[in-house]
Amino acid sequence: MLTGIVAGLAAGALWGLVFVAPRMVSGFTGIDLTAGRFLVYGMVSVGVLAVSWRRAKRPTWSQARAALGLSVLGFTGYYWVLVLAIRDAGTEMPALIVGTIPVWVMMLGKPHGLRWRALIPGLVLTAVGLVLMAQIPADTHGEHYARGLVLSVIAMASWTAFALLNAAWLRRHPEVGATDWANWLGVATGLGGMVLALGLGTPVPQLMAQSGWPFFALIAVAIGFGSSWLATILWNIASQQLPASLCGQLIVSETLFALIYSFAWDGRWPTAAQWMAAALFTAGIMASIRAHK
């Protein structure tokens, strides 16, 4: 159980990077960042599979279709919508809305043998933290801010579905290792990134002519390798070893790290209310871990 908890928290730390990445490369479109991230993820996965081809498992057609569908829910579709939401509404409110994922996953993924009474402390602490964070004024962008909030809700629903369906698939297929499944998802996600790049992205020569191109490429590699390939392996380990309800609570760490990275990028300290919300999130994680022991 400890291995699963550490893996889930580490995945959250890596996922938190994707919230601040769009602000770090604000001169580039959301499609270009999404396509770049997932092309890198796909290339890493193909490279790993090529090196370990003789001993790596091959997916069946059914498994390949599952990987393709889940890659849209949890990667290309989800992150494209999230990037657009962050561009319209900034980092904090999308991070807050996506931060409700643990509540939904905990309620929808509760093990049959676990009583609701055991989950209430973690749920209440997380909910109070979210309510407190929602009271903190955030920068708005007129009509686009409202659109960003709607897109954030869509992204939240997409990843909630991915978390539940991915965990259920891994439980039904214990013969598939966490790394193999991450690589299969990576190949499917890379194909989606290629479709986005070719169909909607900026042509490569024009992209490379933009100011800040090397930094954009560095960020795409960082979130493609760390926040996609490595984080997916870690999350698969957590999904295989922990109940979906506990995994859902661990997603709170993504929101925590997203806020930490955002504050660091802005060069400012959290307010007292934000410190309190972060403390409540952390207490909620600890309460949920105790409930599942």
Secondary structure, DSSP 8 states (H G I E B T S, - for coil): -HHHHHHHHHHHHHHTHHHHHHHHTTTS-HHHHHHHHHHHHHHHHHHHHHHTTTTS----HHHHHHHHHHHIIIIIHHHHHHHHHHHHHTTHHHHHHHTTHHHHHHHHS--TTS-HHHHHHHHHHHHHHHHHHHTS-----THHHHHHHHHHHHHHHHHHHHHHHHHHHHHH-TTS-HHHHHHHHHHHHHHHHHHHHHHTS--HHHHHTSTTHHHHHHHHHHHHIIIIIIHHHHHHHHHHHS-HHHHHHHTHHHHHHHHHHHHHHHT----HHHHHHHHHHHHHHHHHHHHH-
